[in-house]
Amino acid sequence: MPLLPNSRTEPDGSAVIRVLSYNIRSMRDDTDALARVIRACRPDLVLIQEAPRFFRWRKKLARLARESDLVVVTGGATTTGPAILSSLRASVERTEDVLLPRTPGLHRRGFATAVVRFAGTRLGVLSCHLSLQKDERYDQAGMLLDRLAGLGVEHAIAGGDLNERPDGPAFGRLADTLTDCRAASPWGGEHTWTPADPYQRIDAIFATKGIEVLGCGVPSEHPGVTDTDLRAATDHLPVLAALRVPAS
């Protein structure tokens, strides 16, 4: 498997960044293995789903960030699970935690959002975990698109656990407007669930038009990432993308 490009700033001010999307199951599994996987991927941004939400959740998320050589940007219990971590390379302009409308009987969902800068670029970022219920999930995909458009930036990315395969209506709604990074430039593994027997792709990273996708997929053979750690870390496999973001 070829290596993804390393993070860098180009002479024209554009930035090559690495983005990781990862459902971490509230850090109920092997947190050391989880941190090793994240650290080995050397991401600039991590879009977390199922961050800790209860007792001492901020401390737990801060611990994961620290052990992964990252910092917490936003999210966690304040979004009912989605969060964003970043490397020190990112300059955070602003953040907003968004709670979505509650459907009686279903878990309330939210978005973690931020606007960050890498060198000469300005980038909107959104982490999501969509509903298990089909109709609500489709509506949330529309809310995601509206929220990205409302960030007021030319370039943006969104990623998360969609709870749906690429042939589903919510996934399709996103892919009709945004670039499905895995479909645009396949790299690594395809299926994200379950680690023991991956058979479907329900986690994804999307980018607005104009962002170049250099590669995207499950980093199962990435240097430093072991199958043992992937199985022990959580109940999803991560998605790693290398992107070139044009200068703003």
N, C-alpha and C positions, 0 to 999 in steps of 0.2 A: 504494500500500500504506500503510495507516495506521501510525503510529508506535506502538511498544510503550510502555507507561508507564515513566517513569523510576523508579529506586530511590528509596524514601522511607520514612519512618516515619509511621504514621497516629496521630491523637490518642489512639486506644484502645490504642496499644502494638503493634498489628500492623505488619508490615513488608512492603512491596512490594520484591521482589528480582528480579534478573535472573540466570538460570542458563544457562550455555553448556555443551553437551556436544560434544567434538571429538576425533576420532581424528587424531593429528598425525604418524603414520607415522615415529616415532622422530626427528623433525626432520631427515629426510633430504632434504627439498625446500627451498623458499625460506623460511628462517626469518624474514626481514624481512617477507615477505608474511603469514606466519602471525601474527606479532605485530600487524601492522596490522589484520587481521581481528578478532582478539580484542579489541584496544584499542577499535576502533570500536563493538563491541557493548556496551561498558561493563558487563561482567558483575560481579556480586558473588561468584559462584562459577563456577569452570570445572572440569568433570569431564573429565579427560584420559584418552584411551586411547593405547596405544603410545607412552608417554613413553620417552625414552632409557633403555637398560638396561645399557649396557656402559661402555667407557672414559670416565671423567669424566662419568658420567650426572648426578650432582648438580649439577655446574657448568653443564651444558647446560640442565637444567630451571630452574635459578635464573636463567640468562640470559633464557630465554623469559618467566619471571614478571616479571623486572625490566623488560624491553622492552614488556611488556603492562600495566605499572602495577599489578602484582599481587604476591603473595607465595606461596611454596610452603607448603602445609599438610601434605601427606603423600603417600606413594606414590612410584612410579617402579620402579626395579629390585627393590625390596622386595616389590612386588606383581606382578612380571613385566609391568608396563606401565601399569595404571591409576594415576592421580594426581589430586590435588585442589589447585587454586589458589584464592586468594580475594583480594578487595580488603581494604583496611585497615578497612573497615566491619565486617567479621566479627570476632567475638571467639571464638577457638578454645578450647573446653572440654577436648576430648580427641580423640585420634586412635588408629586401630588399622589396621595393614596385615595383611591376611588372605590366606593361601595356600590354595587349594582342593586337594582330593585330586588326585593325579597319575594320569592314565591313560597307561599305557605306549604310546609311539609318538606321543603328542599333546603339544602345547605346554601347559605348566602355566599355569593361570590364577589370578587373585587379585582381591580387592576392596580398594580404598582407601576407608576410612571415617573419618568424623569427626562430632563433635557441635559445632555452632557456635551462636553467639547473634547476633541482629541486634536491637538495642534490646530490646524486651520479649518477643522470641520466642526459642524454643529449637528447633533444627532438626537432625535426623539427615541425613547426606549419605553417598552411596555412589556410587563410580564403578566401572564394570564393563566387561569385554570378554569376551563369552561365546564358547564353543567353536565351532569350525567343524563339529564332529560333532553330529548331531541329538540323539541320546540323552543325551550328556554335557551338551549345551546345556540340555535340558529339566531335567536334574537341577540344574544350576547356577542356573537360574531359581528353583527351590525353595530352594536355599541362600541366594540373594539375599533372598528374602522372610523367611527365618528370621533372617538377619543384621540386616535392617532392624528386625524385631520385637525383636531382642535389644539394640538400641541404647538402649532404655529411655526413649524420647521419644515424645510424642504425635504429632508431625508429622515427616515425613521425605521425602526425595526420593532417587531413584536415576536414573542415566542412563548411557548408554554405547552402544557398538557391540554390537548383539545378534547380528549375523551371521544375521539372520532377518527376514522380512517380517511385517507385522501378522497375516497369516492363519496363521502358524506356531504350533506347540504351545507353545514356550517363551515367545514374545511373548504368546500368549493367556493363559498361566499368570500372567504378571505383570499383564496388563490385567484379569484377573478379580478381582484383589485391590486393585490400585493404579489410579490415574487415568492413562491414557495422555494426556499433556498436549496432544499434537498433535490427537488425536481430540476432546478436550473443547473446545478453542478454537483452531481452525485459523488460522494467520497465516503470511505469507511462503510460501516454497516447501515442497513436501512431500518430494520424493525427495532422499536424502542420498548416493547412490553411483551412478555416479562423477561427479566434478565436470565432466568433459568432456561427458558424456551422461547426466545423472541419470535413472534409470528405476526405482529402487526405494528404499523407506524401510527401512533396516536399523539406523538410529541413532535413539534415542528418549530422552525424559525422562519419568519417572513420578513421581507424588506420592501421598502418602497422602490418604485422604478428609479433608475439612476444609480442605485447602489450595485456594484459589481460583486457577484458571488464567485469566490475563488475555490470553494469546496464546502460541502456540508454533509454531515452524517454522524453516525455513532462512532466514537473514537476507540473502537474495540481493539485495534492493533496499534494505537498511538504509543510512542515511546513513553514508558513509565506507567501506562494504564494496563492493569492485569485483569484477566477474567475473574480471578478470585476476588479482587476488590470490587469489580462491577457487580458481582452477585451479592457481595456482603453489604454494599453501601446503602441500597434502597431497592424498591420494587420496580423502578423504571431504569432504562438506560438513558444516558445523556445524549444530547445533540450538540455537536460542535460545528461552528461555521467560521470560515475566514471571509471577510468582506472588505471591499475597498470603497470607502466613503469619500465622495468628491468634496473638495474644499468648498466651504460656504462662501 
